[in-house]
């Protein structure tokens, strides 16, 4: 049995388990489909401003790195313990 200090997460849709490597923020631009021209209307330009989205980098059992939106993942283990066990032990779980 391999014992490692790691955070494990499950992809909510597929059920695939991953190792959490890191996180970051990605800026998405919500532009209308097929709209490659600059927006001339100030209200439309503001509506199309980049939106920050929390992203998590994970790797699979082959070491392949993949980015997911944070809401697509569920942390199931941290250093061999469940999040609930860690929070209960530290008095942070309610």
N, C-alpha and C positions, 0 to 999 in steps of 0.2 A: 504494500500500500504506500502510495506517495502522499506525503504530508507537505502541504505548501501553504504559504500565506497568500491568499488570493480572495478576490471578490468574484463570486459567480452570479450570473444573471441568466434568466430564461426569457427568450423571445416570446411575448404573449401570444402571438398568432400561431407560430409554428411549433412552439414547445422546445425548440433547440436551445441547448445550454451553451453559454459562452463564458469566457474569462474577461472581466472588465479591465481594460488597459488604461483608459483615460477619458477625458471629456472636454468639451469645448462648446463654442457658440458658432453657429453658421448663420449667415445673413441670407435670407431668401427674398427675392424680389417678386411680389405677386403681380406679374404683368398679364394682361389679357392674351389669350392664345393668338398667335400670329401677329402680335403687335411688336414689330422690331423698330418702328419709328419712334423718335423722342415724343414724349407727351407734351402737348402745348398748353393744355388746360391746367392751371395750378392745382385745382382740387383733385384732378385725376392723377397728377404727378405726385401729390402727397399721399393719395390712396395707394400708389404703386411703390411707395418707399420701402426699402428693405426691412424685413421683419426678423428679429433675432429668434433663433430656435435652438434650444438646448440639445446637444448631440452627445452620444456616448460611443467611444471606440471600444470594440470588443475583438477577441480572436477566437477562432474555433480550434478544434483538436489538431488541425494541421498547421496552426499558427497564422492562418489567413486573417488579415485585419479587415474589419467591416465597421462602418458608421451606422448607427441607428438613432432615430429621435428618442429622447429619454423616455417618453411615455410608451414606447413600444417594448420596453424591457421591465423586468421585475427582478430585483435582487433577492436571491434565495439563500445565499451563504456568504459569510465574511470570515475569513481565517478559520474555517471549519465549524462555525456556529451560525445558527439562524439569526436574522436581524432581531426577531422577537426575544431570543435568549440573551443577546447582547444588551438590548435595551432594558430588559427586566433586571439583569444583573447590575446595571449601572443606575437603576432607578429612573430611567427615562421613559419607560413604557407605561402607558396609561390604559 
